[in-house]
Amino acid sequence: QPELVVEPKIDGIGIELTYKTNVFTLKATRGDGLIGEDVTQNLRTVKNLPMMLKEKVDLLVRGEVYMPRNGFEKLNVERLAAGEEPFKNPRNATGGTLKQLDSRIVAKRPLRVLLYEVVGEVVGIATHSGLLDYLRRLGLPVYPDTDLVGNLESLLGVVQKWQDKRASLPFDVDGLVLKVNSLSQREALGFTARAPRWAIAYKFP
C-alpha cells in the first residue's frame, strides 16, 4: 500500500532552477519538457527566490512561477489606469511577465515561486516528503500545507478539504497532484513514454 503525498496544483508556469555550488545559475521555463526558454534574468527579480542556498550543493529543482490573486488584481487596476489592456487571469499575467525583455518591468510585478520536485538523487533521503523538508532547509520556497495519506478513505477526505478551501487560497489552484512518497517505489514504478507512473493530477470539477 503506497503512501501518497498530496500537493496543490498551482495554475502557473512550470520551471526548472539550477544551482551550482549553492548559487543560482540558470532558470528556464519547462517548455515541452526538453527545451525551455531561458528567463534567468527575470527570475532574479522574484522576491521569494533566493540567489544562494544555505548549503553548498548542486541542485536541479522544479516548481511553479505564479502571481498571487491580490497582486494580480492590483496589477490590472494599474494597467486600466494607464489605458492598457488588463490580463485575463493570473496565469496569463505570469506568462506575459516572464517573456518581458526588460527585467526592470518584471521586478515591479508580483511574481512568486513555489518548488515541489528535486531532479536527481539526494544522498540519505528516501521519501518525497523528506525532499520537501530538504528544500526548506536550503531556504527554498515550498508550500507548507501538503498532506500525507496511506489509504483511500484518508485521500478522499483530503481531496474534499482542498475543494472546500480552494476559493480562500492566495493563488489559483486547478487541482491536486498525488505522488508516491517512497523514492524506491517510484524507481520501481518508472515512467511511461510521457509521464511518471508514480504521480497523477486530480483536476477539480
N, C-alpha and C positions, 0 to 999 in steps of 0.2 A: 504494500500500500504506500504509494509515494506521498511525501509531504509536499504541499504546494505553497508557494509564496504568491500572494495576490497584491498587485500594484495598480494604481490608477493609470489609464491610458490617456495621457495628456494629448490634446489636439494641437500639436505644434509642429516643428520642423526637426526631423531626426538629424543627429550629428555624431561625428567621431572626433574625440580630442586626443592629441598625442602630447605626452610629457616625456622629455628626455632628461634624465638625472634631475627630476622633480621640477623642471622648468617647462612651461607651456611653449610648444614649438609649432604646432600645426593643428588647425581645426578645419574640417571640411564637411559640408552638407553631404549626406549619405548618397544622394542621387539614386542610381539604380542598384545600390549595394556594392558596386565595384568601382564606379567612377563618380566622384563627387566634385563639388565646386569649392575651391579654397576661399574661405572668407575669414581667414585668421585675423586680419587687422580689425575687422568689425567685431569679432568676438572678444578682442582685447578690451573693448569698451563696456562689456556686460558686468554690472556691478557685483553680482554674486559669484562670479567665476574667478577663482584665484589664479594668478600667473605662476605661482610657486607652490608646490606641495610641502607638507610638514615633514616628509621623509624623502631622502634621496633615492628615488626609484624611477624606473622607466615604466610608463603606463599608457595603454590604449584603452579608452573607455567610451561607451556610447551613452547617449542621452537625448534630451529634447530641449530645443530652444522654444520659448513661448512668451506670450505677453499677458500679464495678469489683467483681469477684466477691468479693474478700476483704472489702470494705466491706459488700456485701450480706449475706454470711454473718454478720458481726459485728452488723449491724442486726437480723437475725432472732433471734439469740441474745438480744439486749437486749429485743426485743418479747416473746419467750416468757417471759423472766424477769419481765416486767411484766404477764404474763397477757393479752397482746394476740395477735391472730391474726398469724402470720408471713406475709410476702409470698410469692407463688408463685414469682416469678423476678425477676431484676434489672430487666427492662423494666417490669413491673407496679409495682415499688417506685419506679422513676423517675417513671412517670406519676402515681402517687399523691402523691409528694412535690411535684411541680410544681404540683399542684392545691391544695396546702395554703394556707390563708388567712393563716397565721401564719408569716412568713419566718424567725422565730427557730427554729422547728422544722426548717425547710429547712436552715438553717445548720449544724445538728447532723448532717445526713445526708451521706453521702459521694458527692455528685454530682460529675461531671466533664463537660467539654465537649471534643469534637474537631470541627474545622471542615474542610470539604472543597470548598467551591464559592463563588466570588465571583460575585455577580449584577451584571451590567453590565461595561463595558469599563474596563480599566486601561491607560492610555497607555504604550506601549513594551513591553508583554508580549504575546507571540504564542502561548504554549502554556499548557496547564493546569498542567504541572509548574512553569512559571515563576510562575503564580499561587500555587501552594502555597508556593514559596520566598518570594514577596512577603508572604503571610500570616505566615510565620515571622519575616520581617524586622520586621513590625509588632508582634511579640510575642504573636501569637495561637497557641493550641494546635492543631497539625496532626500527624497520625500520621506518625512518622518513617520507617516502613518501607513505602513504596509501590514498585511495580515499573514499569519502562518496557519494553515489548516491541514488536518490529517484525514478528513473523511468528507463525504458528500454533504451530510447534514450541516456541518460547520461551513462548508463552502457556500451553500445556498443562503445561509444566514449572513455571511459576509457580503455576498452579491446584493442582497436586499439592503444591507446597511449603506453600501455605496450608492445605490439607486436613490435612497431616501435623502442622502446628504449631497447629492450631485449638484443641485442648484446653489448650495451655500459655499461650494469650494471657490477659492480665489482665482481659478483658471478653468478653461473649458476642458471637460473630460468626455470622451465619446464611448468609453467602455473601461474594461479591466484587462490586465494581462495576467494569465495564470502560468507560473513557471515551476517546474520540478526543482525542489530545493537542493537535493543531493547532486553534487557535481559528478560523482562516479555514475549515478543513474543516468544523468544527462549524456555522459560519454557512451554508455551502453545503448541509449535510445538513438543517438545520432541525428542525422538530417535527412530530409527528402531532397529532391533536386532544388526546391525553392525555399524551404523553411525548416527550422528545427522541429524535431518530434517532441521536444520537452517543453514547449511553450505554445500557448494559443491565446488569441484575443477573444474576449467576450464583449460583443457590442451591445450597448443599451438599446431598448426599444426606441 
